[in-house]
């Protein structure tokens, strides 16, 4: 399936190299040419190569050409940008395997295969399958929707394959599916209206980086779903008690916080008069990122519901809401949005006042 895009990629590289030859000199009239390949630039990366071709020996030309091509492709793949992406993908695999192993400890199995591990594999497979048409069309239009479908699919798969699903399993599955369904529809409608997602402008043009983004989404699903998936697939069963009631209440609070915040911001943006303005009303008057606050809170609620049935290494799955908080607060969420807002409104008195008086994440109620 990838043969033709790969061939086209190599063919373009070869044409670029051939077109950029800078020196071709004959040595001693013997028909041997020293070809120094000039500078190739793409994505701010530069490479230099040299090779000798014997015009009277076609096999030598082929051999040298292959050697040059191999060196060029290797240099391209291992360029600073792509190299970092490969390292990132390797780290994602390692973390995914670690979570699959820990979450499967004390969990249910199907034909000898841990159901939790099946869920992790499924999360990645869905991303890789969806990546194919996305890469061929150079589109990110259904990226978030696929993420939501993954949450629901993995959850329902786990619910189906566990030997005895109990009330806790159904509650956890319902919480995940309601959240994923609502958010998926909201995000898909938003990008459909916008036409594109600027986060992917520099990603979808690169096979490696775009594949890395889809692979990272598989890990994101694994991280956030870990506690719920461990609770559903655990071999230990306990009746619904106080912790489950507390967990559902916390989840509902977070869910409503996120949903209302999303609704308020989308309504704000629909008003043409707010085109160049920033929202500072409703929940956005007490937190600069109330939707992220709600998402972190709801996953804490999910983890609390799962606590009574966790055992062994499954306890490590309680790290799930902490990973969500870490990524949203320090990596991909708040830092990017804060930077974007500062670039757009920084220096304006009303915006600077809003930043001083409004909490970044946890709502300031006084």
Secondary structure as the mmCIF struct_conf table of DSSP 4:
data_model
#
loop_
_struct_conf.conf_type_id
_struct_conf.id
_struct_conf.beg_label_comp_id
_struct_conf.beg_label_asym_id
_struct_conf.beg_label_seq_id
_struct_conf.end_label_comp_id
_struct_conf.end_label_asym_id
_struct_conf.end_label_seq_id
HELX_RH_AL_P HELX_RH_AL_P1 UNK A 3 UNK A 19
TURN_TY1_P TURN_TY1_P1 UNK A 20 UNK A 20
STRN STRN1 UNK A 21 UNK A 26
BEND BEND1 UNK A 27 UNK A 27
TURN_TY1_P TURN_TY1_P2 UNK A 28 UNK A 29
BEND BEND2 UNK A 30 UNK A 31
STRN STRN2 UNK A 32 UNK A 42
TURN_TY1_P TURN_TY1_P3 UNK A 43 UNK A 44
STRN STRN3 UNK A 45 UNK A 54
TURN_TY1_P TURN_TY1_P4 UNK A 55 UNK A 56
HELX_RH_AL_P HELX_RH_AL_P2 UNK A 58 UNK A 77
TURN_TY1_P TURN_TY1_P5 UNK A 78 UNK A 78
BEND BEND3 UNK A 79 UNK A 79
HELX_RH_AL_P HELX_RH_AL_P3 UNK A 80 UNK A 104
TURN_TY1_P TURN_TY1_P6 UNK A 105 UNK A 106
STRN STRN4 UNK A 107 UNK A 107
STRN STRN5 UNK A 109 UNK A 110
TURN_TY1_P TURN_TY1_P7 UNK A 111 UNK A 112
STRN STRN6 UNK A 113 UNK A 114
HELX_RH_AL_P HELX_RH_AL_P4 UNK A 115 UNK A 137
TURN_TY1_P TURN_TY1_P8 UNK A 138 UNK A 138
TURN_TY1_P TURN_TY1_P9 UNK A 141 UNK A 142
HELX_RH_AL_P HELX_RH_AL_P5 UNK A 143 UNK A 161
BEND BEND4 UNK A 162 UNK A 164
HELX_RH_AL_P HELX_RH_AL_P6 UNK A 167 UNK A 194
BEND BEND5 UNK A 195 UNK A 195
HELX_RH_3T_P HELX_RH_3T_P1 UNK A 198 UNK A 200
TURN_TY1_P TURN_TY1_P10 UNK A 201 UNK A 205
HELX_RH_AL_P HELX_RH_AL_P7 UNK A 207 UNK A 233
STRN STRN7 UNK A 234 UNK A 234
BEND BEND6 UNK A 235 UNK A 235
HELX_RH_AL_P HELX_RH_AL_P8 UNK A 242 UNK A 270
BEND BEND7 UNK A 271 UNK A 271
HELX_RH_3T_P HELX_RH_3T_P2 UNK A 272 UNK A 274
TURN_TY1_P TURN_TY1_P11 UNK A 275 UNK A 276
BEND BEND8 UNK A 281 UNK A 281
HELX_RH_3T_P HELX_RH_3T_P3 UNK A 282 UNK A 285
TURN_TY1_P TURN_TY1_P12 UNK A 286 UNK A 286
TURN_TY1_P TURN_TY1_P13 UNK A 288 UNK A 289
HELX_RH_AL_P HELX_RH_AL_P9 UNK A 290 UNK A 306
HELX_RH_3T_P HELX_RH_3T_P4 UNK A 307 UNK A 309
HELX_RH_3T_P HELX_RH_3T_P5 UNK A 312 UNK A 319
HELX_RH_AL_P HELX_RH_AL_P10 UNK A 320 UNK A 326
HELX_RH_PI_P HELX_RH_PI_P1 UNK A 327 UNK A 331
BEND BEND9 UNK A 332 UNK A 333
HELX_RH_AL_P HELX_RH_AL_P11 UNK A 334 UNK A 345
TURN_TY1_P TURN_TY1_P14 UNK A 346 UNK A 347
HELX_RH_AL_P HELX_RH_AL_P12 UNK A 349 UNK A 357
BEND BEND10 UNK A 358 UNK A 358
BEND BEND11 UNK A 360 UNK A 362
#
